């Protein structure tokens, strides 16, 4: 008997955004590596790419996540 069962059917009410097919799906239809989610509503899943873009932009502009730039002459 397998220790972990592969989940083949999604749960009703779980929404995902498939990065391969560029569509919203109820329950996981595609592999986890190819999707964002779960989201609680279809509308949230439809906004997945916008949310990812916003979060990436916030991260790229957050000074706490970047080291100070070093110049080539700053060798210790």
Buried (B, 14 or more C-beta within 10 A) or exposed (E): EEEEEEEEEBEEEBBBBBBEEEEBBBBBBBEEEBBBBBBEEEEBBBBBEEBEEEEEEEEEEEEEEEEEEEEEEEEE
